[in-house]
Amino acid sequence: MAFEEDEEFDEIAFGIARDIECQRDLFLVNTYSSEELQNLDLSKVKLPQDWFIEWLKQLSEK
């Protein structure tokens, strides 16, 4: 049924969103010192483009 397919896609999308959030946090902690993080403009932080390409592939597979 269409609703079941939507639910499956939603689960995948939510999983990827959680992964993005976790990877961002890990990236920040592993890239910047505590002092840098306190003064960091988060809008200037760029995650590796390869990560987004991989997440997009995961979305398109379903």
C-alpha positions in Angstrom: 0.0 0.0 0.0 1.1 3.6 -0.6 0.9 4.4 3.1 3.3 1.6 4.0 5.8 2.8 1.4 5.5 6.4 2.8 6.2 5.0 6.3 9.2 3.1 5.1 10.6 6.2 3.4 9.9 8.3 6.5 11.8 5.9 8.7 14.8 6.0 6.3 14.6 9.8 6.2 14.4 10.1 10.0 17.3 7.7 10.3 19.4 9.8 8.0 18.4 13.0 9.8 19.6 11.5 13.1 22.8 10.4 11.4 23.4 13.9 10.1 22.8 15.4 13.6 25.2 12.9 15.2 27.9 13.2 12.6 27.7 17.0 12.8 28.2 16.8 16.6 31.1 14.4 16.3 32.7 16.5 13.5 32.5 19.6 15.7 34.0 17.9 18.8 36.8 16.2 16.8 37.6 19.3 14.8 37.5 22.2 17.2 38.7 22.8 20.8 36.3 23.6 23.6 37.3 27.2 23.4 36.8 27.4 19.7 33.4 25.8 20.0 32.3 28.5 22.5 33.0 31.2 20.0 32.3 29.4 16.7 29.8 30.7 14.2 28.0 27.4 13.4 26.6 28.9 10.2 30.2 28.9 8.8 30.8 25.2 9.6 30.8 22.9 6.5 30.5 19.2 6.8 32.3 17.1 4.1 30.4 17.0 0.9 31.0 13.3 0.5 28.8 12.7 3.5 25.8 14.4 1.9 26.4 12.5 -1.3 26.2 9.3 0.6 23.1 10.3 2.5 21.4 11.3 -0.8 22.3 7.9 -2.2 20.7 6.2 0.8 17.5 8.2 0.2 17.4 7.5 -3.5 17.8 3.8 -3.0 14.3 3.5 -1.5 
